Amino acid sequence: MPPADDEATGVHCRLDELLAERGMSLTELSKRVGVSIVNLSVLKNDRAKAIRFSTLTAICEVLDCEIGELLVRARP
């Protein structure tokens, strides 16, 4: 059963950490990936309920990372 709207997804997005490691801003990532800053902010703040594979792939290409480096299981 999928989680209710107010429940955590159990997935943590490490976008902030990866951006910091690469010295890149959210604005620059937005321009390079073609995704709005608002949508990237939702993702980085763990509020996203879904992500398109094409977006996930584009983010990983720009950040030169694997999906498993970007998205990890959240620890309770």
All heavy atoms as TSV, in Angstrom:
chain	resi	resn	atom	element	x	y	z
A	1	MET	N	N	0.844	-1.172	0.000
A	1	MET	CA	C	0.000	0.000	0.000
A	1	MET	C	C	0.895	1.243	0.000
A	1	MET	O	O	1.836	1.345	0.779
A	1	MET	CB	C	-0.889	-0.021	1.247
A	1	MET	CG	C	-1.712	1.235	1.389
A	1	MET	SD	S	-2.556	1.364	2.977
A	1	MET	CE	C	-3.920	0.299	2.728
A	2	PRO	N	N	0.641	2.215	-0.888
A	2	PRO	CA	C	1.470	3.416	-0.908
A	2	PRO	C	C	1.267	4.242	0.355
A	2	PRO	O	O	0.214	4.181	0.982
A	2	PRO	CB	C	0.974	4.175	-2.144
A	2	PRO	CG	C	-0.321	3.573	-2.515
A	2	PRO	CD	C	-0.388	2.207	-1.900
A	3	PRO	N	N	2.292	5.024	0.727
A	3	PRO	CA	C	2.161	5.830	1.935
A	3	PRO	C	C	1.105	6.907	1.762
A	3	PRO	O	O	0.859	7.378	0.661
A	3	PRO	CB	C	3.548	6.446	2.114
A	3	PRO	CG	C	4.194	6.367	0.788
A	3	PRO	CD	C	3.574	5.204	0.069
A	4	ALA	N	N	0.473	7.298	2.864
A	4	ALA	CA	C	-0.488	8.402	2.836
A	4	ALA	C	C	0.257	9.698	2.536
A	4	ALA	O	O	1.480	9.777	2.675
A	4	ALA	CB	C	-1.205	8.487	4.173
A	5	ASP	N	N	-0.473	10.710	2.129
A	5	ASP	CA	C	0.144	11.982	1.764
A	5	ASP	C	C	1.033	12.555	2.844
A	5	ASP	O	O	2.021	13.213	2.563
A	5	ASP	CB	C	-0.933	13.013	1.405
A	5	ASP	CG	C	-1.529	12.746	0.034
A	5	ASP	OD1	O	-0.963	11.943	-0.724
A	5	ASP	OD2	O	-2.572	13.355	-0.277
A	6	ASP	N	N	0.697	12.314	4.110
A	6	ASP	CA	C	1.469	12.908	5.189
A	6	ASP	C	C	2.575	11.992	5.709
A	6	ASP	O	O	3.287	12.336	6.634
A	6	ASP	CB	C	0.550	13.341	6.329
A	6	ASP	CG	C	-0.224	12.175	6.927
A	6	ASP	OD1	O	-0.289	11.105	6.300
A	6	ASP	OD2	O	-0.770	12.346	8.033
A	7	GLU	N	N	2.748	10.832	5.102
A	7	GLU	CA	C	3.798	9.908	5.527
A	7	GLU	C	C	5.039	10.096	4.665
A	7	GLU	O	O	4.962	10.426	3.498
A	7	GLU	CB	C	3.319	8.455	5.406
A	7	GLU	CG	C	2.248	8.086	6.395
A	7	GLU	CD	C	1.804	6.641	6.243
A	7	GLU	OE1	O	2.512	5.862	5.572
A	7	GLU	OE2	O	0.754	6.290	6.781
A	8	ALA	N	N	6.195	9.838	5.239
A	8	ALA	CA	C	7.449	9.912	4.497
A	8	ALA	C	C	7.518	8.781	3.485
A	8	ALA	O	O	6.949	7.716	3.683
A	8	ALA	CB	C	8.625	9.819	5.466
A	9	THR	N	N	8.220	9.026	2.394
A	9	THR	CA	C	8.339	8.016	1.341
A	9	THR	C	C	9.375	6.958	1.685
A	9	THR	O	O	9.398	5.905	1.066
A	9	THR	CB	C	8.738	8.663	0.012
A	9	THR	OG1	O	10.021	9.287	0.173
A	9	THR	CG2	C	7.719	9.670	-0.440
A	10	GLY	N	N	10.248	7.248	2.633
A	10	GLY	CA	C	11.318	6.316	2.958
A	10	GLY	C	C	12.520	6.491	2.048
A	10	GLY	O	O	13.457	5.708	2.082
A	11	VAL	N	N	12.507	7.545	1.218
A	11	VAL	CA	C	13.607	7.829	0.306
A	11	VAL	C	C	14.163	9.214	0.623
A	11	VAL	O	O	13.412	10.165	0.835
A	11	VAL	CB	C	13.128	7.786	-1.170
A	11	VAL	CG1	C	14.251	8.194	-2.116
A	11	VAL	CG2	C	12.599	6.411	-1.514
A	12	HIS	N	N	15.489	9.304	0.683
A	12	HIS	CA	C	16.157	10.587	0.914
A	12	HIS	C	C	16.925	10.963	-0.349
A	12	HIS	O	O	17.638	10.145	-0.920
A	12	HIS	CB	C	17.112	10.478	2.104
A	12	HIS	CG	C	18.008	11.659	2.257
A	12	HIS	ND1	N	17.534	12.931	2.527
A	12	HIS	CD2	C	19.353	11.776	2.165
A	12	HIS	CE1	C	18.565	13.763	2.600
A	12	HIS	NE2	N	19.672	13.085	2.385
A	13	CYS	N	N	16.767	12.202	-0.774
A	13	CYS	CA	C	17.500	12.716	-1.927
A	13	CYS	C	C	18.726	13.475	-1.426
A	13	CYS	O	O	18.612	14.400	-0.624
A	13	CYS	CB	C	16.603	13.645	-2.746
A	13	CYS	SG	S	17.448	14.291	-4.201
A	14	ARG	N	N	19.887	13.092	-1.908
A	14	ARG	CA	C	21.155	13.690	-1.483
A	14	ARG	C	C	21.580	14.842	-2.395
A	14	ARG	O	O	22.761	15.148	-2.525
A	14	ARG	CB	C	22.248	12.628	-1.463
A	14	ARG	CG	C	22.023	11.532	-0.436
A	14	ARG	CD	C	23.210	10.583	-0.347
A	14	ARG	NE	N	24.413	11.304	0.053
A	14	ARG	CZ	C	25.479	11.487	-0.736
A	14	ARG	NH1	N	25.504	11.015	-1.960
A	14	ARG	NH2	N	26.523	12.145	-0.297
A	15	LEU	N	N	20.628	15.510	-3.023
A	15	LEU	CA	C	20.946	16.555	-3.992
A	15	LEU	C	C	21.795	17.664	-3.380
A	15	LEU	O	O	22.776	18.100	-4.000
A	15	LEU	CB	C	19.651	17.121	-4.589
A	15	LEU	CG	C	19.801	18.058	-5.777
A	15	LEU	CD1	C	20.612	17.423	-6.895
A	15	LEU	CD2	C	18.437	18.473	-6.298
A	16	ASP	N	N	21.456	18.118	-2.197
A	16	ASP	CA	C	22.241	19.175	-1.536
A	16	ASP	C	C	23.708	18.772	-1.373
A	16	ASP	O	O	24.607	19.549	-1.678
A	16	ASP	CB	C	21.667	19.492	-0.154
A	16	ASP	CG	C	20.769	20.707	-0.153
A	16	ASP	OD1	O	20.740	21.444	-1.155
A	16	ASP	OD2	O	20.096	20.930	0.856
A	17	GLU	N	N	23.930	17.566	-0.888
A	17	GLU	CA	C	25.303	17.100	-0.669
A	17	GLU	C	C	26.081	17.000	-1.988
A	17	GLU	O	O	27.239	17.402	-2.057
A	17	GLU	CB	C	25.317	15.736	0.023
A	17	GLU	CG	C	24.711	15.736	1.421
A	17	GLU	CD	C	23.317	15.132	1.470
A	17	GLU	OE1	O	22.392	15.783	0.948
A	17	GLU	OE2	O	23.155	14.037	2.036
A	18	LEU	N	N	25.428	16.465	-3.012
A	18	LEU	CA	C	26.105	16.304	-4.303
A	18	LEU	C	C	26.405	17.655	-4.944
A	18	LEU	O	O	27.484	17.838	-5.532
A	18	LEU	CB	C	25.268	15.429	-5.237
A	18	LEU	CG	C	25.121	13.968	-4.798
A	18	LEU	CD1	C	24.142	13.232	-5.707
A	18	LEU	CD2	C	26.460	13.266	-4.778
A	19	LEU	N	N	25.487	18.595	-4.821
A	19	LEU	CA	C	25.736	19.939	-5.350
A	19	LEU	C	C	26.911	20.583	-4.628
A	19	LEU	O	O	27.791	21.185	-5.259
A	19	LEU	CB	C	24.486	20.812	-5.214
A	19	LEU	CG	C	23.343	20.514	-6.173
A	19	LEU	CD1	C	22.100	21.296	-5.772
A	19	LEU	CD2	C	23.723	20.821	-7.610
A	20	ALA	N	N	26.944	20.462	-3.308
A	20	ALA	CA	C	28.040	21.047	-2.521
A	20	ALA	C	C	29.382	20.428	-2.898
A	20	ALA	O	O	30.377	21.147	-3.058
A	20	ALA	CB	C	27.772	20.867	-1.029
A	21	GLU	N	N	29.405	19.109	-3.058
A	21	GLU	CA	C	30.646	18.419	-3.428
A	21	GLU	C	C	31.171	18.890	-4.778
A	21	GLU	O	O	32.381	18.898	-5.006
A	21	GLU	CB	C	30.422	16.909	-3.485
A	21	GLU	CG	C	30.241	16.248	-2.143
A	21	GLU	CD	C	29.827	14.784	-2.261
A	21	GLU	OE1	O	29.843	14.226	-3.377
A	21	GLU	OE2	O	29.468	14.201	-1.210
A	22	ARG	N	N	30.268	19.294	-5.666
A	22	ARG	CA	C	30.656	19.698	-7.016
A	22	ARG	C	C	30.737	21.219	-7.182
A	22	ARG	O	O	31.029	21.713	-8.260
A	22	ARG	CB	C	29.672	19.112	-8.032
A	22	ARG	CG	C	29.935	17.612	-8.203
A	22	ARG	CD	C	28.677	16.847	-8.505
A	22	ARG	NE	N	28.929	15.426	-8.671
A	22	ARG	CZ	C	29.045	14.550	-7.688
A	22	ARG	NH1	N	28.968	14.948	-6.447
A	22	ARG	NH2	N	29.260	13.278	-7.925
A	23	GLY	N	N	30.453	21.946	-6.112
A	23	GLY	CA	C	30.509	23.402	-6.178
A	23	GLY	C	C	29.500	23.979	-7.162
A	23	GLY	O	O	29.777	24.978	-7.824
A	24	MET	N	N	28.344	23.365	-7.235
A	24	MET	CA	C	27.320	23.765	-8.189
A	24	MET	C	C	26.088	24.267	-7.436
A	24	MET	O	O	25.746	23.740	-6.382
A	24	MET	CB	C	26.933	22.574	-9.078
A	24	MET	CG	C	25.977	22.911	-10.201
A	24	MET	SD	S	25.506	21.461	-11.201
A	24	MET	CE	C	27.075	20.959	-11.854
A	25	SER	N	N	25.443	25.282	-7.997
A	25	SER	CA	C	24.221	25.808	-7.385
A	25	SER	C	C	22.997	25.108	-7.959
A	25	SER	O	O	23.055	24.504	-9.040
A	25	SER	CB	C	24.107	27.307	-7.641
A	25	SER	OG	O	23.857	27.545	-9.021
A	26	LEU	N	N	21.907	25.227	-7.243
A	26	LEU	CA	C	20.641	24.681	-7.721
A	26	LEU	C	C	20.220	25.385	-9.016
A	26	LEU	O	O	19.676	24.758	-9.924
A	26	LEU	CB	C	19.570	24.834	-6.644
A	26	LEU	CG	C	18.318	23.982	-6.800
A	26	LEU	CD1	C	18.659	22.498	-6.741
A	26	LEU	CD2	C	17.296	24.331	-5.736
A	27	THR	N	N	20.524	26.675	-9.112
A	27	THR	CA	C	20.202	27.446	-10.319
A	27	THR	C	C	20.952	26.903	-11.524
A	27	THR	O	O	20.374	26.730	-12.600
A	27	THR	CB	C	20.545	28.934	-10.103
A	27	THR	OG1	O	19.816	29.417	-8.979
A	27	THR	CG2	C	20.209	29.757	-11.327
A	28	GLU	N	N	22.236	26.626	-11.369
A	28	GLU	CA	C	23.027	26.083	-12.466
A	28	GLU	C	C	22.510	24.700	-12.873
A	28	GLU	O	O	22.381	24.397	-14.060
A	28	GLU	CB	C	24.502	25.998	-12.078
A	28	GLU	CG	C	25.377	25.484	-13.213
A	28	GLU	CD	C	26.844	25.392	-12.853
A	28	GLU	OE1	O	27.247	25.935	-11.807
A	28	GLU	OE2	O	27.587	24.762	-13.622
A	29	LEU	N	N	22.208	23.859	-11.890
A	29	LEU	CA	C	21.674	22.532	-12.195
A	29	LEU	C	C	20.364	22.660	-12.955
A	29	LEU	O	O	20.135	21.951	-13.932
A	29	LEU	CB	C	21.471	21.724	-10.912
A	29	LEU	CG	C	20.925	20.312	-11.102
A	29	LEU	CD1	C	21.923	19.436	-11.865
A	29	LEU	CD2	C	20.582	19.681	-9.757
A	30	SER	N	N	19.517	23.576	-12.520
A	30	SER	CA	C	18.234	23.799	-13.179
A	30	SER	C	C	18.425	24.138	-14.651
A	30	SER	O	O	17.741	23.587	-15.525
A	30	SER	CB	C	17.487	24.929	-12.468
A	30	SER	OG	O	16.336	25.302	-13.180
A	31	LYS	N	N	19.345	25.030	-14.936
A	31	LYS	CA	C	19.614	25.429	-16.324
A	31	LYS	C	C	20.164	24.268	-17.145
A	31	LYS	O	O	19.771	24.065	-18.290
A	31	LYS	CB	C	20.603	26.596	-16.352
A	31	LYS	CG	C	20.017	27.887	-15.843
A	31	LYS	CD	C	21.061	28.982	-15.799
A	31	LYS	CE	C	20.480	30.253	-15.185
A	31	LYS	NZ	N	21.490	31.288	-14.991
A	32	ARG	N	N	21.066	23.501	-16.547
A	32	ARG	CA	C	21.714	22.414	-17.291
A	32	ARG	C	C	20.807	21.210	-17.503
A	32	ARG	O	O	20.951	20.495	-18.495
A	32	ARG	CB	C	23.005	22.003	-16.583
A	32	ARG	CG	C	24.048	23.124	-16.653
A	32	ARG	CD	C	25.310	22.809	-15.927
A	32	ARG	NE	N	25.990	21.644	-16.491
A	32	ARG	CZ	C	27.149	21.187	-16.044
A	32	ARG	NH1	N	27.757	21.798	-15.036
A	32	ARG	NH2	N	27.692	20.128	-16.571
A	33	VAL	N	N	19.859	21.006	-16.591
A	33	VAL	CA	C	18.970	19.848	-16.677
A	33	VAL	C	C	17.667	20.204	-17.391
A	33	VAL	O	O	17.024	19.344	-17.977
A	33	VAL	CB	C	18.690	19.275	-15.267
A	33	VAL	CG1	C	17.655	18.179	-15.298
A	33	VAL	CG2	C	19.976	18.754	-14.647
A	34	GLY	N	N	17.272	21.485	-17.318
A	34	GLY	CA	C	16.012	21.889	-17.929
A	34	GLY	C	C	14.805	21.599	-17.047
A	34	GLY	O	O	13.711	21.337	-17.530
A	35	VAL	N	N	15.024	21.635	-15.730
A	35	VAL	CA	C	13.963	21.413	-14.751
A	35	VAL	C	C	13.911	22.666	-13.883
A	35	VAL	O	O	14.950	23.216	-13.525
A	35	VAL	CB	C	14.252	20.167	-13.886
A	35	VAL	CG1	C	13.244	20.003	-12.778
A	35	VAL	CG2	C	14.285	18.922	-14.752
A	36	SER	N	N	12.715	23.113	-13.541
A	36	SER	CA	C	12.584	24.348	-12.769
A	36	SER	C	C	13.241	24.228	-11.399
A	36	SER	O	O	13.335	23.134	-10.820
A	36	SER	CB	C	11.109	24.719	-12.601
A	36	SER	OG	O	10.487	23.853	-11.671
A	37	ILE	N	N	13.673	25.384	-10.886
A	37	ILE	CA	C	14.262	25.422	-9.548
A	37	ILE	C	C	13.247	24.938	-8.515
A	37	ILE	O	O	13.604	24.235	-7.574
A	37	ILE	CB	C	14.747	26.846	-9.214
A	37	ILE	CG1	C	15.904	27.226	-10.129
A	37	ILE	CG2	C	15.150	26.966	-7.755
A	37	ILE	CD1	C	16.350	28.661	-10.005
A	38	VAL	N	N	11.996	25.293	-8.708
A	38	VAL	CA	C	10.947	24.869	-7.770
A	38	VAL	C	C	10.868	23.346	-7.711
A	38	VAL	O	O	10.830	22.756	-6.628
A	38	VAL	CB	C	9.583	25.475	-8.158
A	38	VAL	CG1	C	8.468	24.876	-7.325
A	38	VAL	CG2	C	9.605	26.985	-8.022
A	39	ASN	N	N	10.861	22.692	-8.869
A	39	ASN	CA	C	10.775	21.225	-8.888
A	39	ASN	C	C	12.026	20.584	-8.301
A	39	ASN	O	O	11.929	19.576	-7.587
A	39	ASN	CB	C	10.520	20.717	-10.302
A	39	ASN	CG	C	9.094	20.944	-10.733
A	39	ASN	OD1	O	8.202	21.123	-9.914
A	39	ASN	ND2	N	8.866	20.945	-12.031
A	40	LEU	N	N	13.187	21.146	-8.565
A	40	LEU	CA	C	14.412	20.609	-7.970
A	40	LEU	C	C	14.411	20.820	-6.458
A	40	LEU	O	O	14.880	19.961	-5.712
A	40	LEU	CB	C	15.647	21.260	-8.592
A	40	LEU	CG	C	15.961	20.852	-10.030
A	40	LEU	CD1	C	17.149	21.651	-10.556
A	40	LEU	CD2	C	16.227	19.361	-10.135
A	41	SER	N	N	13.876	21.942	-6.010
A	41	SER	CA	C	13.786	22.213	-4.575
A	41	SER	C	C	12.877	21.206	-3.880
A	41	SER	O	O	13.192	20.722	-2.781
A	41	SER	CB	C	13.273	23.634	-4.347
A	41	SER	OG	O	13.195	23.925	-2.980
A	42	VAL	N	N	11.763	20.872	-4.516
A	42	VAL	CA	C	10.856	19.851	-3.963
A	42	VAL	C	C	11.602	18.528	-3.825
A	42	VAL	O	O	11.506	17.841	-2.802
A	42	VAL	CB	C	9.602	19.692	-4.854
A	42	VAL	CG1	C	8.814	18.448	-4.497
A	42	VAL	CG2	C	8.720	20.927	-4.757
A	43	LEU	N	N	12.397	18.189	-4.823
A	43	LEU	CA	C	13.169	16.943	-4.804
A	43	LEU	C	C	14.213	16.982	-3.689
A	43	LEU	O	O	14.308	16.057	-2.879
A	43	LEU	CB	C	13.833	16.725	-6.161
A	43	LEU	CG	C	14.639	15.457	-6.339
A	43	LEU	CD1	C	13.754	14.223	-6.202
A	43	LEU	CD2	C	15.328	15.463	-7.705
A	44	LYS	N	N	14.987	18.057	-3.610
A	44	LYS	CA	C	16.077	18.114	-2.624
A	44	LYS	C	C	15.575	18.187	-1.187
A	44	LYS	O	O	16.278	17.795	-0.266
A	44	LYS	CB	C	17.041	19.251	-2.935
A	44	LYS	CG	C	16.676	20.589	-2.420
A	44	LYS	CD	C	17.784	21.598	-2.712
A	44	LYS	CE	C	17.475	22.936	-2.143
A	44	LYS	NZ	N	17.697	23.085	-0.747
A	45	ASN	N	N	14.352	18.654	-0.998
A	45	ASN	CA	C	13.776	18.734	0.350
A	45	ASN	C	C	12.937	17.505	0.704
A	45	ASN	O	O	12.174	17.529	1.672
A	45	ASN	CB	C	12.951	20.011	0.492
A	45	ASN	CG	C	13.829	21.240	0.486
A	45	ASN	OD1	O	14.841	21.288	1.168
A	45	ASN	ND2	N	13.462	22.235	-0.303
A	46	ASP	N	N	13.093	16.454	-0.078
A	46	ASP	CA	C	12.422	15.167	0.172
A	46	ASP	C	C	10.896	15.289	0.184
A	46	ASP	O	O	10.216	14.591	0.919
A	46	ASP	CB	C	12.907	14.527	1.483
A	46	ASP	CG	C	14.349	14.077	1.407
A	46	ASP	OD1	O	14.814	13.752	0.298
A	46	ASP	OD2	O	15.019	14.050	2.456
A	47	ARG	N	N	10.364	16.204	-0.623
A	47	ARG	CA	C	8.916	16.363	-0.703
A	47	ARG	C	C	8.346	15.809	-2.009
A	47	ARG	O	O	7.145	15.829	-2.209
A	47	ARG	CB	C	8.529	17.840	-0.553
A	47	ARG	CG	C	8.752	18.344	0.868
A	47	ARG	CD	C	8.297	19.774	1.056
A	47	ARG	NE	N	9.324	20.679	0.534
A	47	ARG	CZ	C	9.098	21.615	-0.391
A	47	ARG	NH1	N	7.915	21.810	-0.875
A	47	ARG	NH2	N	10.083	22.376	-0.812
A	48	ALA	N	N	9.214	15.294	-2.890
A	48	ALA	CA	C	8.752	14.745	-4.164
A	48	ALA	C	C	8.086	13.393	-3.946
A	48	ALA	O	O	8.534	12.596	-3.126
A	48	ALA	CB	C	9.921	14.597	-5.134
A	49	LYS	N	N	7.021	13.168	-4.666
A	49	LYS	CA	C	6.325	11.881	-4.583
A	49	LYS	C	C	6.677	11.007	-5.778
A	49	LYS	O	O	6.435	9.811	-5.764
A	49	LYS	CB	C	4.824	12.110	-4.522
A	49	LYS	CG	C	4.406	12.852	-3.271
A	49	LYS	CD	C	2.921	12.948	-3.175
A	49	LYS	CE	C	2.505	13.918	-2.130
A	49	LYS	NZ	N	2.312	13.505	-0.847
A	50	ALA	N	N	7.243	11.629	-6.813
A	50	ALA	CA	C	7.612	10.898	-8.019
A	50	ALA	C	C	8.667	11.700	-8.775
A	50	ALA	O	O	8.812	12.901	-8.563
A	50	ALA	CB	C	6.383	10.688	-8.912
A	51	ILE	N	N	9.402	11.018	-9.640
A	51	ILE	CA	C	10.369	11.670	-10.513
A	51	ILE	C	C	10.414	10.887	-11.815
A	51	ILE	O	O	10.380	9.648	-11.807
A	51	ILE	CB	C	11.772	11.770	-9.860
A	51	ILE	CG1	C	12.736	12.551	-10.759
A	51	ILE	CG2	C	12.315	10.404	-9.491
A	51	ILE	CD1	C	14.067	12.882	-10.105
A	52	ARG	N	N	10.455	11.589	-12.919
A	52	ARG	CA	C	10.547	10.928	-14.222
A	52	ARG	C	C	11.946	10.350	-14.396
A	52	ARG	O	O	12.931	10.944	-13.957
A	52	ARG	CB	C	10.288	11.928	-15.342
A	52	ARG	CG	C	8.883	12.428	-15.372
A	52	ARG	CD	C	8.707	13.419	-16.483
A	52	ARG	NE	N	7.371	13.976	-16.368
A	52	ARG	CZ	C	6.721	14.529	-17.355
A	52	ARG	NH1	N	7.289	14.662	-18.526
A	52	ARG	NH2	N	5.514	14.993	-17.176
A	53	PHE	N	N	12.008	9.195	-15.030
A	53	PHE	CA	C	13.316	8.585	-15.284
A	53	PHE	C	C	14.195	9.521	-16.101
A	53	PHE	O	O	15.401	9.604	-15.883
A	53	PHE	CB	C	13.172	7.249	-16.005
A	53	PHE	CG	C	12.685	6.128	-15.128
A	53	PHE	CD1	C	12.063	5.038	-15.691
A	53	PHE	CD2	C	12.847	6.144	-13.760
A	53	PHE	CE1	C	11.612	3.987	-14.911
A	53	PHE	CE2	C	12.402	5.102	-12.959
A	53	PHE	CZ	C	11.788	4.019	-13.541
A	54	SER	N	N	13.604	10.247	-17.049
A	54	SER	CA	C	14.389	11.162	-17.881
A	54	SER	C	C	15.003	12.283	-17.032
A	54	SER	O	O	16.150	12.677	-17.250
A	54	SER	CB	C	13.535	11.748	-19.006
A	54	SER	OG	O	12.419	12.442	-18.487
A	55	THR	N	N	14.264	12.767	-16.049
A	55	THR	CA	C	14.786	13.798	-15.154
A	55	THR	C	C	15.877	13.224	-14.267
A	55	THR	O	O	16.936	13.833	-14.087
A	55	THR	CB	C	13.652	14.381	-14.283
A	55	THR	OG1	O	12.655	14.934	-15.137
A	55	THR	CG2	C	14.172	15.437	-13.327
A	56	LEU	N	N	15.639	12.058	-13.733
A	56	LEU	CA	C	16.619	11.391	-12.882
A	56	LEU	C	C	17.925	11.154	-13.643
A	56	LEU	O	O	19.014	11.446	-13.148
A	56	LEU	CB	C	16.033	10.070	-12.390
A	56	LEU	CG	C	16.784	9.284	-11.345
A	56	LEU	CD1	C	17.046	10.110	-10.106
A	56	LEU	CD2	C	16.002	8.027	-10.994
A	57	THR	N	N	17.804	10.679	-14.868
A	57	THR	CA	C	18.978	10.435	-15.708
A	57	THR	C	C	19.725	11.725	-16.002
A	57	THR	O	O	20.955	11.777	-15.918
A	57	THR	CB	C	18.556	9.745	-17.018
A	57	THR	OG1	O	17.903	8.521	-16.703
A	57	THR	CG2	C	19.751	9.467	-17.910
A	58	ALA	N	N	18.994	12.784	-16.325
A	58	ALA	CA	C	19.621	14.069	-16.645
A	58	ALA	C	C	20.370	14.631	-15.435
A	58	ALA	O	O	21.493	15.133	-15.577
A	58	ALA	CB	C	18.565	15.060	-17.134
A	59	ILE	N	N	19.768	14.558	-14.261
A	59	ILE	CA	C	20.430	15.040	-13.046
A	59	ILE	C	C	21.712	14.257	-12.799
A	59	ILE	O	O	22.767	14.832	-12.524
A	59	ILE	CB	C	19.492	14.941	-11.823
A	59	ILE	CG1	C	18.345	15.940	-11.954
A	59	ILE	CG2	C	20.262	15.161	-10.518
A	59	ILE	CD1	C	17.243	15.761	-10.923
A	60	CYS	N	N	21.632	12.941	-12.928
A	60	CYS	CA	C	22.815	12.100	-12.693
A	60	CYS	C	C	23.906	12.364	-13.729
A	60	CYS	O	O	25.097	12.342	-13.395
A	60	CYS	CB	C	22.423	10.625	-12.681
A	60	CYS	SG	S	21.512	10.164	-11.182
A	61	GLU	N	N	23.525	12.633	-14.972
A	61	GLU	CA	C	24.531	12.947	-15.997
A	61	GLU	C	C	25.247	14.250	-15.667
A	61	GLU	O	O	26.473	14.329	-15.738
A	61	GLU	CB	C	23.879	13.027	-17.374
A	61	GLU	CG	C	23.531	11.675	-17.950
A	61	GLU	CD	C	22.806	11.752	-19.291
A	61	GLU	OE1	O	22.613	12.865	-19.823
A	61	GLU	OE2	O	22.435	10.679	-19.801
A	62	VAL	N	N	24.489	15.279	-15.295
A	62	VAL	CA	C	25.093	16.574	-14.981
A	62	VAL	C	C	25.964	16.481	-13.733
A	62	VAL	O	O	27.053	17.066	-13.687
A	62	VAL	CB	C	23.997	17.661	-14.818
A	62	VAL	CG1	C	24.585	18.943	-14.247
A	62	VAL	CG2	C	23.304	17.933	-16.144
A	63	LEU	N	N	25.518	15.747	-12.730
A	63	LEU	CA	C	26.277	15.620	-11.488
A	63	LEU	C	C	27.327	14.514	-11.533
A	63	LEU	O	O	28.080	14.330	-10.571
A	63	LEU	CB	C	25.329	15.378	-10.308
A	63	LEU	CG	C	24.364	16.523	-9.985
A	63	LEU	CD1	C	23.452	16.132	-8.830
A	63	LEU	CD2	C	25.128	17.799	-9.657
A	64	ASP	N	N	27.363	13.785	-12.640
A	64	ASP	CA	C	28.304	12.672	-12.806
A	64	ASP	C	C	28.227	11.723	-11.613
A	64	ASP	O	O	29.209	11.476	-10.911
A	64	ASP	CB	C	29.731	13.191	-12.990
A	64	ASP	CG	C	30.694	12.073	-13.395
A	64	ASP	OD1	O	30.255	11.096	-14.037
A	64	ASP	OD2	O	31.894	12.170	-13.053
A	65	CYS	N	N	27.004	11.228	-11.381
A	65	CYS	CA	C	26.790	10.305	-10.266
A	65	CYS	C	C	25.855	9.184	-10.706
A	65	CYS	O	O	25.252	9.246	-11.768
A	65	CYS	CB	C	26.198	11.038	-9.063
A	65	CYS	SG	S	24.497	11.606	-9.285
A	66	GLU	N	N	25.759	8.192	-9.870
A	66	GLU	CA	C	24.825	7.094	-10.088
A	66	GLU	C	C	23.530	7.392	-9.343
A	66	GLU	O	O	23.522	8.155	-8.365
A	66	GLU	CB	C	25.424	5.776	-9.571
A	66	GLU	CG	C	26.660	5.318	-10.333
A	66	GLU	CD	C	26.372	4.991	-11.789
A	66	GLU	OE1	O	25.291	4.446	-12.079
A	66	GLU	OE2	O	27.242	5.283	-12.630
A	67	ILE	N	N	22.459	6.772	-9.770
A	67	ILE	CA	C	21.155	6.980	-9.132
A	67	ILE	C	C	21.232	6.664	-7.635
A	67	ILE	O	O	20.675	7.386	-6.815
A	67	ILE	CB	C	20.068	6.148	-9.831
A	67	ILE	CG1	C	19.859	6.669	-11.253
A	67	ILE	CG2	C	18.764	6.171	-9.048
A	67	ILE	CD1	C	19.021	5.769	-12.153
A	68	GLY	N	N	21.954	5.620	-7.285
A	68	GLY	CA	C	22.091	5.226	-5.887
A	68	GLY	C	C	22.883	6.209	-5.039
A	68	GLY	O	O	22.851	6.148	-3.814
A	69	GLU	N	N	23.614	7.117	-5.677
A	69	GLU	CA	C	24.305	8.176	-4.940
A	69	GLU	C	C	23.365	9.351	-4.680
A	69	GLU	O	O	23.538	10.089	-3.727
A	69	GLU	CB	C	25.509	8.671	-5.719
A	69	GLU	CG	C	26.613	7.641	-5.888
A	69	GLU	CD	C	27.704	8.146	-6.792
A	69	GLU	OE1	O	28.618	8.835	-6.273
A	69	GLU	OE2	O	27.637	7.895	-8.015
A	70	LEU	N	N	22.374	9.507	-5.554
A	70	LEU	CA	C	21.416	10.596	-5.440
A	70	LEU	C	C	20.246	10.243	-4.536
A	70	LEU	O	O	19.863	11.007	-3.667
A	70	LEU	CB	C	20.904	10.985	-6.831
A	70	LEU	CG	C	19.861	12.101	-6.891
A	70	LEU	CD1	C	20.451	13.428	-6.408
A	70	LEU	CD2	C	19.322	12.247	-8.315
A	71	LEU	N	N	19.698	9.052	-4.722
A	71	LEU	CA	C	18.558	8.611	-3.945
A	71	LEU	C	C	18.951	7.437	-3.058
A	71	LEU	O	O	19.458	6.434	-3.545
A	71	LEU	CB	C	17.400	8.180	-4.870
A	71	LEU	CG	C	16.868	9.249	-5.814
A	71	LEU	CD1	C	15.818	8.650	-6.734
A	71	LEU	CD2	C	16.293	10.423	-5.043
A	72	VAL	N	N	18.722	7.585	-1.761
A	72	VAL	CA	C	19.065	6.530	-0.808
A	72	VAL	C	C	17.872	6.290	0.108
A	72	VAL	O	O	16.990	7.143	0.243
A	72	VAL	CB	C	20.315	6.895	0.034
A	72	VAL	CG1	C	21.539	7.018	-0.850
A	72	VAL	CG2	C	20.082	8.169	0.829
A	73	ARG	N	N	17.840	5.125	0.731
A	73	ARG	CA	C	16.781	4.841	1.716
A	73	ARG	C	C	16.992	5.720	2.927
A	73	ARG	O	O	18.098	5.854	3.434
A	73	ARG	CB	C	16.818	3.373	2.125
A	73	ARG	CG	C	16.297	2.463	1.049
A	73	ARG	CD	C	16.265	1.022	1.449
A	73	ARG	NE	N	15.634	0.837	2.748
A	73	ARG	CZ	C	15.849	-0.223	3.509
A	73	ARG	NH1	N	16.652	-1.179	3.135
A	73	ARG	NH2	N	15.240	-0.340	4.665
A	74	ALA	N	N	15.919	6.321	3.389
A	74	ALA	CA	C	15.982	7.174	4.574
A	74	ALA	C	C	16.135	6.302	5.809
A	74	ALA	O	O	15.528	5.233	5.906
A	74	ALA	CB	C	14.723	8.024	4.671
A	75	ARG	N	N	16.931	6.765	6.725
A	75	ARG	CA	C	17.122	6.049	8.000
A	75	ARG	C	C	16.087	6.572	8.985
A	75	ARG	O	O	15.904	7.776	9.103
A	75	ARG	CB	C	18.517	6.293	8.547
A	75	ARG	CG	C	19.614	5.878	7.595
A	75	ARG	CD	C	19.847	4.422	7.663
A	75	ARG	NE	N	20.894	4.072	6.689
A	75	ARG	CZ	C	21.113	2.867	6.306
A	75	ARG	NH1	N	20.387	1.872	6.785
A	75	ARG	NH2	N	22.063	2.592	5.441
A	76	PRO	N	N	15.430	5.674	9.726
A	76	PRO	CA	C	14.434	6.121	10.710
A	76	PRO	C	C	15.059	6.886	11.858
A	76	PRO	O	O	16.183	6.901	12.120
A	76	PRO	CB	C	13.793	4.836	11.204
A	76	PRO	CG	C	14.587	3.703	10.687
A	76	PRO	CD	C	15.544	4.241	9.675
